Amino acid sequence: MEWLVIIICIVILIISALLYIYVPSFRDVIVIVIGVIISILLLFGLYKLFKKMNNEYEIDTTNRINTQNNFITRLLN
């Protein structure tokens, strides 16, 4: 997933650089392209952050369930 986002951003940069060189009217749009790339990277960063937080929550929940099961097993024995 990380490589896909990086490759997409690189492709967008290459296309925008070629358009900047060969199409004079595109020079006004370069700021928008850079903004789009920054937005993609920010959204990807937020996605990774929330995914990491969700994984940590699931691990914590699993540990709690295991602890409760161990406690119940000890009580029954």
C-alpha positions as CSV (number, residue, x, y, z in Angstrom):
1,M,0.0,0.0,0.0
2,E,2.8,2.4,0.9
3,W,4.6,1.8,-2.4
4,L,1.4,2.3,-4.4
5,V,0.9,5.8,-2.9
6,I,4.6,6.7,-3.5
7,I,4.4,5.5,-7.1
8,I,1.2,7.5,-7.7
9,C,2.7,10.6,-6.3
10,I,5.9,10.2,-8.4
11,V,3.8,9.6,-11.6
12,I,1.7,12.7,-10.9
13,L,5.0,14.7,-10.4
14,I,6.5,13.4,-13.6
15,I,3.3,14.2,-15.6
16,S,3.0,17.6,-14.1
17,A,6.7,18.3,-14.8
18,L,6.3,17.3,-18.4
19,L,3.2,19.4,-18.8
20,Y,5.0,22.3,-17.1
21,I,7.8,22.1,-19.6
22,Y,5.7,21.5,-22.8
23,V,2.4,23.3,-22.1
24,P,2.8,27.0,-21.2
25,S,-0.8,27.3,-19.9
26,F,-0.2,24.5,-17.4
27,R,2.2,26.7,-15.4
28,D,-0.7,28.2,-13.5
29,V,-2.0,24.8,-12.5
30,I,1.2,23.5,-11.0
31,V,0.2,24.8,-7.5
32,I,-3.0,22.8,-7.6
33,V,-1.1,19.7,-8.6
34,I,1.3,20.1,-5.7
35,G,-1.6,20.7,-3.4
36,V,-3.2,17.5,-4.6
37,I,0.0,15.5,-3.9
38,I,0.3,17.0,-0.4
39,S,-3.4,16.1,0.2
40,I,-2.8,12.5,-0.9
41,L,0.2,12.2,1.4
42,L,-1.7,13.7,4.3
43,L,-4.7,11.4,3.8
44,F,-2.4,8.4,3.5
45,G,-0.6,9.4,6.7
46,L,-3.9,9.7,8.5
47,Y,-5.0,6.3,7.2
48,K,-1.9,4.7,8.5
49,L,-2.2,6.4,11.8
50,F,-5.8,5.3,12.3
51,K,-5.0,1.8,11.1
52,K,-2.2,1.6,13.7
53,M,-4.4,2.8,16.4
54,N,-7.1,0.3,15.5
55,N,-4.6,-2.6,15.5
56,E,-3.4,-1.5,19.0
57,Y,-7.0,-1.4,20.2
58,E,-7.7,-4.9,18.9
59,I,-4.5,-6.2,20.5
60,D,-5.5,-4.6,23.8
61,T,-9.0,-6.0,23.6
62,T,-7.7,-9.5,22.8
63,N,-5.3,-9.3,25.8
64,R,-8.2,-8.3,28.1
65,I,-10.3,-11.2,26.8
66,N,-7.4,-13.6,27.4
67,T,-6.9,-12.3,30.9
68,Q,-10.6,-12.7,31.7
69,N,-10.6,-16.2,30.3
70,N,-7.5,-17.1,32.4
71,F,-9.1,-15.7,35.5
72,I,-12.3,-17.7,34.9
73,T,-10.4,-20.8,34.2
74,R,-8.5,-20.5,37.5
75,L,-11.7,-19.9,39.4
76,L,-13.3,-23.0,37.9
77,N,-10.2,-25.2,38.7
